Amino acid sequence: QVHFDESGGGSVQTGGSLRLSCTISGSIAAIFSMGWYRKAPGKERELVATITDRGTTNYTESVRGRFTISRHSTENTVYLQMNSLKPEDSGVYYCHCDARQHFLVSSLPYWGQGTRVTVSS
């Protein structure tokens, strides 16, 4: 089992900030990457930002320069600092990881339950 503890979502006005946090626990042998995806109403779920176990980051173009992803590797926690928020950033944000559980030989993708972010104009 892989468990996600997500927090930090909420409602803000345009230009505001939020910080998402996600701690992953369970029978995990290794986490290779962590990140955040989001799904807005009527749209497909999209990648927001990811960070590998080596610290390599990747952002979707629309959030580059406004969002910062970081991780606390020893605590299996990933953060997403979101600044200068826009209404189009609204949606449900899902924590994601590629991890290998102790009894498996390969890594698999795992998803959190999601936390809602609402940005009003």
N, C-alpha and C positions, 0 to 999 in steps of 0.2 A: 504494500500500500504506500502511496505517496500522498501526503497531506499538504494543503496550501492554506496559509493564513494571510489573507489579503486585507489591506486597510488603506485608508487615506482618500477614498473617493468622497464626493460631495458636490455641492453647488456653489459656484462662484460667478462673479460678473466678468465680462470681457476685460482682459488685462490682468486678471488675478492669477494666483498660483496655487498649486496643490502638489502634495508629495505622496506618491503611492509607495506602499511597502508590501513585500511578499516574502514570507518565510516558508521554506519548504522543508518538510520533515518526513520521516518514515524509514523504510528499509532501503536506504540509498547508499550505494557503494561509491558513486561518482556523479557529479553534475557537470556536463560539458558546456552547456549554454543556458542562459536564463534570459527572459525578456518579457515584453508586454505587447499584446495585440489589442485591438479595439474593434468593436462592431457598433456602427451607427444604424439607426432605423432605416430599413430599405437598402442597406449597403452590405457588401460582403465584409467578413472579418478581415482586417488588414494588419500587417506588421507595423508596430510603432517604433520599437527599439529593441535591440538584443545586445548581450554582452557575453563573450566566451569566457571559459575558465582561464584564458591567458589575458583577459582584459580587452580584447578587441571588440569595439562597439560598431553598431550599424543602426542607422536611423532612416525612417522614411523621410523623403525630401520635405514634406510639409511641416515637420516638427524640428528639423535641423536648426540649431542655433537657439531654440526655445526650450527644448527638453534635454535633460541629462540623465543617462542611465548609469547606475553604479551598483556594485555588489560587495557584500561582506562575505567572503568565501567561507570562512570558518563557521559562520552562522547560517550558511545557505540562504542568505537574504539578498533580495534585489530591490533596488529603489528606482523610482522614476520621478525626478524633479521636473515639474511642468510649470513653466513661466509664460507670461504673456499669452494666456489662454484665449482662444477664440471660440465662438459658437460652434464652428465646424470640428472642434476637438471633442465635442460631446459624444457620449456613447458608453458602452460597457467595456471596461478595460479588463482583459484577462491576463493573468500571470501564466507564463509558459516556461517549461524547462525540457531539455533533452538530458535524460538521466539514465543511469544503469542501476537497477536494483541488485541486491546481493546475490540473488539466485538466478539471475539472467546473465547471458554472455554479451548481449547487445543493448545499446541504449534505445529508449523509446521516448516519444513526446508525451508530456503530461500537461494538463490544464487545470487552472484554478477555477473557482465558481464565478469569478467576475466581481468587479466593483464599479458602480455607476459614477460617471463624471458628467455634470451638467454645467454648461457655460452659457449664461444669459447675456443678451446684448443690451 
